[in-house]
């Protein structure tokens, strides 16, 4: 099923990337309270780099798995 059937071929990939970016932004925003709490509690214990790594690891775990099916390109 192609959810972008109404778009021209050259715009479908761009729209898919935009949708993926928006989904990632929603996940990042959903995790914001946990990031703030972690930074408040562990500010003096962990460095900024380690806090950033924890944030990114949590984000990667919450992200949906990428679609494994390749895109067919008509030539």
Secondary structure, DSSP 8 states (H G I E B T S, - for coil): --TTTTS-HHHHHHHHHHHHHHHHHHHHHHTHHHHHHHHHHHTTTS-HHHHHHHHHHHHHHHS-----S------
